[in-house]
Amino acid sequence: MANSQENGGAEKYGKDIAILIGDLMHGCVSLLVNRLSAEGVGPEVILQIMRIIAAELTPSLVDGEARDVRFSRERIGSVSEENIIEMLEGKTAALFEFCGTAGAMIGLNSTNASDKRIQALAGYSRSAGLAFQIQDDILGLTGDEDKLGKPRGSDLREGKHTLLLYHAFKNGTKEQIESIQALIGKPDINPDEVDLAEKTLRQIGTIEHVRNIAREYIESALPFLDDLDDSPSKELLADLAEFMIEREF
């Protein structure tokens, strides 16, 4: 009974601290944005960025996270690829898009949303963000733990709906699906079992399929850069896009 109470108390403590840290980070963001005035950024730009955070970014992030939580109660393979992409759009893609938008607004000291340079960085960032997250899911299964800085197989352990599992469950044989199913939600999944899952997904063709989806998003991101003047920064963004799907960490 004591261990049960201790474990329950630890879980509640962790959740409470996580909520408080989230509140603290939100306050830190507000502070950082307001400090832009010291760098010569106009008050109208600062207010517009604050509005985007409150009215657009935060609702999108909460919606994406809520979808993730809701999907966790569904059977793997039952949530469509389209719905999984929508979840990723609400999370990672929205955050990347905000960074591109806010960065362009600050750099130009402008709130003109129709400025093609602001639209270009927003569009580029959104597509690149999706590719980044998809590559992250792939690395979570196939990556080197020393480079990743986290254990492999966490999505399997948590039973998360990813494009990897969706494709595998739709295209694998009965035996392949059963071997993967046995590992989903397993709290003590070991490296050999993660290796087995990776091998099975490669046999199904899942890794290659999902990697191609990530590349498609990068290819859709790059044309946005055509609306930017040639510069070392533009070249860096093009290189960064390639890095997002070739990275190993």
C-alpha positions in Angstrom: 0.0 0.0 0.0 2.8 2.4 0.9 4.5 1.9 -2.5 1.1 2.5 -4.2 0.7 5.7 -2.3 4.2 6.8 -3.0 3.9 6.1 -6.7 0.6 7.9 -6.9 2.0 10.8 -5.0 5.0 11.0 -7.3 2.8 11.0 -10.4 0.6 13.8 -9.0 3.7 15.7 -8.0 5.1 15.4 -11.5 1.9 16.6 -13.1 1.6 19.5 -10.8 5.2 20.6 -11.4 4.7 20.2 -15.2 1.7 22.5 -15.1 3.5 25.1 -13.0 6.6 25.0 -15.3 4.2 25.5 -18.3 2.8 28.6 -16.7 6.3 29.8 -16.0 7.4 29.3 -19.6 4.3 31.2 -20.8 5.3 34.1 -18.6 8.9 34.0 -19.8 7.7 34.2 -23.4 5.7 37.3 -22.7 8.7 38.8 -21.0 11.0 38.1 -23.9 8.6 39.5 -26.4 8.1 42.7 -24.4 11.9 43.1 -24.3 11.9 43.5 -28.0 11.2 47.2 -27.5 14.7 47.7 -26.2 15.9 46.4 -29.6 14.0 49.0 -31.5 11.0 46.8 -32.5 7.8 48.9 -32.7 5.1 48.5 -30.1 2.5 47.6 -32.8 4.7 44.7 -33.8 5.1 43.5 -30.3 1.4 43.7 -29.7 0.7 41.8 -32.9 3.1 39.0 -31.9 1.4 38.8 -28.4 -2.0 38.6 -30.1 -0.8 35.7 -32.4 0.5 33.8 -29.4 -2.7 34.2 -27.4 -5.3 33.9 -30.2 -3.6 31.6 -32.7 -0.6 29.7 -31.5 -1.8 28.7 -28.0 -5.2 27.4 -29.1 -3.5 25.4 -31.9 -1.0 23.9 -29.6 -3.7 22.9 -27.1 -5.8 21.4 -29.8 -2.9 19.4 -31.2 -2.0 18.1 -27.7 -5.7 17.3 -27.0 -5.9 15.3 -30.2 -2.8 13.4 -29.1 -4.3 12.6 -25.7 -7.7 11.6 -27.3 -6.0 9.4 -29.9 -4.2 7.5 -27.2 -7.5 6.0 -26.2 -8.1 4.7 -29.8 -6.9 1.5 -31.3 -3.6 1.8 -33.2 -4.5 1.9 -36.9 -7.9 3.3 -36.4 -6.9 7.0 -36.5 -6.4 8.0 -40.2 -3.2 9.4 -41.7 -5.0 12.6 -42.3 -6.0 13.0 -38.7 -2.4 12.2 -37.5 -1.1 14.9 -39.9 -3.7 17.4 -38.5 -2.5 16.6 -35.0 1.1 17.3 -36.0 0.0 20.5 -37.8 -1.6 21.7 -34.5 1.6 21.0 -32.6 5.0 21.2 -34.2 4.0 22.8 -37.5 2.1 25.6 -35.8 5.0 26.4 -33.5 7.5 26.4 -36.4 5.1 28.7 -38.4 4.9 31.1 -35.5 8.7 31.3 -35.3 8.9 32.0 -39.0 6.2 34.6 -38.8 7.4 36.3 -35.7 11.0 36.3 -36.9 10.0 38.0 -40.2 7.9 40.6 -38.4 10.7 41.4 -36.0 13.3 41.5 -38.8 11.2 43.8 -40.9 9.7 45.7 -38.0 6.3 45.2 -39.7 2.8 43.9 -39.0 2.0 43.7 -42.7 0.7 40.1 -42.9 0.4 40.4 -46.7 4.2 41.1 -47.1 5.4 38.2 -49.3 8.6 37.8 -47.1 6.5 37.2 -44.0 4.3 34.8 -45.8 7.3 33.1 -47.3 8.9 32.4 -43.9 5.6 31.4 -42.4 4.9 28.8 -45.2 8.5 27.5 -45.3 8.5 27.1 -41.5 5.2 25.3 -41.4 6.1 22.7 -44.0 9.6 22.3 -42.5 8.1 21.8 -39.1 6.0 18.9 -40.3 9.1 17.3 -41.9 11.0 17.9 -38.7 8.4 16.1 -36.5 8.1 13.2 -38.9 11.8 12.7 -38.9 11.8 12.9 -35.1 9.3 10.0 -35.0 11.5 8.0 -37.3 14.6 8.7 -35.2 12.6 7.7 -32.1 12.6 4.2 -33.5 15.7 3.9 -35.6 18.1 6.5 -34.1 21.3 6.1 -32.0 20.4 6.7 -28.3 23.8 8.4 -27.6 23.0 10.9 -30.4 19.3 11.3 -29.6 19.9 11.8 -25.9 16.8 9.8 -25.1 15.7 6.1 -25.2 14.5 4.6 -28.4 11.0 3.2 -28.6 9.3 5.8 -26.4 6.4 6.2 -28.9 5.8 2.4 -28.8 6.0 2.4 -25.0 3.4 5.2 -24.8 1.2 3.8 -27.6 1.3 7.0 -29.6 -0.4 7.2 -32.9 2.3 7.9 -35.5 2.5 7.7 -39.3 4.9 4.8 -38.7 2.4 2.7 -36.8 -0.5 3.7 -39.1 1.3 2.6 -42.2 2.5 -0.6 -40.6 -0.9 -1.6 -39.4 -2.5 -0.9 -42.8 0.2 -2.7 -44.8 1.7 -5.4 -42.7 0.8 -9.1 -42.6 -1.2 -10.5 -39.7 2.0 -11.9 -38.2 3.9 -8.6 -38.6 1.1 -6.6 -37.0 0.8 -9.0 -34.1 4.5 -8.8 -33.4 4.3 -5.0 -33.3 1.0 -5.0 -31.3 2.6 -7.0 -28.6 5.1 -4.2 -28.0 2.7 -1.2 -28.0 2.1 0.2 -24.5 4.7 -2.2 -23.0 6.3 -0.2 -20.2 9.5 -2.3 -19.9 10.2 -2.6 -23.6 13.8 -3.5 -24.1 16.4 -2.6 -26.9 16.0 -6.1 -28.5 12.3 -5.6 -28.8 12.8 -2.1 -30.3 15.2 -3.6 -32.8 12.5 -6.2 -33.7 10.0 -3.5 -34.2 12.4 -1.5 -36.4 13.2 -4.6 -38.4 9.5 -5.4 -38.9 8.7 -1.9 -40.0 11.6 -1.9 -42.5 10.3 -5.2 -43.9 6.8 -3.7 -44.4 8.4 -0.7 -46.1 7.1 1.7 -43.5 10.4 3.5 -42.7 10.9 4.4 -46.4 7.3 5.4 -46.9 7.2 7.8 -43.9 10.7 9.2 -44.8 9.3 10.0 -48.3 6.4 11.9 -46.7 8.9 14.0 -44.7 10.8 14.7 -47.9 7.6 15.8 -49.7 7.1 18.4 -47.0 10.6 19.7 -47.4 10.1 19.9 -51.1 7.0 21.9 -50.5 8.8 24.2 -48.1 11.7 25.1 -50.4 9.7 27.0 -53.1 8.6 29.5 -50.4 12.2 30.7 -50.3 11.9 32.0 -53.9 10.2 35.1 -52.5 13.2 36.0 -50.5 16.2 38.0 -51.8 19.4 36.0 -52.3 21.5 36.1 -49.2 23.6 33.8 -46.9 20.6 33.6 -44.6 18.4 32.3 -47.5 21.1 29.7 -48.3 21.2 28.7 -44.6 17.5 28.1 -44.6 17.7 25.9 -47.7 20.5 23.9 -46.0 18.5 23.7 -42.8 15.6 22.2 -44.6 17.8 19.4 -45.9 19.3 18.9 -42.4 15.8 18.4 -40.9 15.3 15.2 -42.8 18.9 14.0 -42.8 19.7 14.6 -39.2 20.5 11.8 -36.8 19.7 13.6 -33.6 
